[in-house]
Amino acid sequence: MPLPPNQTHDEAFDRLMPLFRTSGTTHERSGETLTFLKKDQEAQDKMSIFDRGVLHIDQQPSGAILRYRMASRALLYCFLAPLLFLAIAQVTVMVADHQKASSEASTGSDTEDKSKKDEARDLPQHAIDKALGAPAPELPDADEAEEEDEGPSPTPAYVFAAIFVALYIGGRILEDHLIKRRFRRRLYGEDKAGNGSAMLSA
């Protein structure tokens, strides 16, 4: 981010300093570099999403430029969470395949159950049930039995993975835009209300 014309690194850091004078934030200035570390930051902190970072002012022939690199545990967790849920989905698929193979093996070898089901279909309905108008008992269809034996589904894991991917991408784009705007407003004096309140508190 380019600094305003003729603005020194001391003036730039003085304008940015209110952002680092918050609870749970420690910072250190060394020449044209500022490092900060946040621990147990409050939700009211405008930079609470970031846990640590380095700001450096680079002098270029065209003017001074602010370069920064910041890290966020929250975004890191959103980046790693999809990998976890994808692994859970793969395990779920393996378990479902194993259960399906076991079910097919048991149904293929168990001829006695099939004969019992055939006999149950042939049993006459009780006279009392007929008199009361109750429908004849029916065994579940093969399709329904297969649906019940499908086992665990990986769909919820895929859904959660997609949610965290969206959170990570959205967070990277949104937080980058917000921090650039926040730095720019401080450096160019557009955040006068914030500067005034910081001077009073100091």
Secondary structure, DSSP 8 states (H G I E B T S, - for coil): -B--TT--HHHHHHHHGGGG-STTEEEEEETTEEEEEESS--TT-TTTT--EEEEEEEEETTEEEEEEEEE-HHHHHHHHHHHHHHHHHHHHHHHHHHHHHHHHHHHHH-HHHHHHHHHHHHS---HHHHHTT--------HHHHHHHTS---SHHHHHHHHHHHHHHHHHHHHHHHHHHHHHHHHHTT--HHHHHHHHHH-
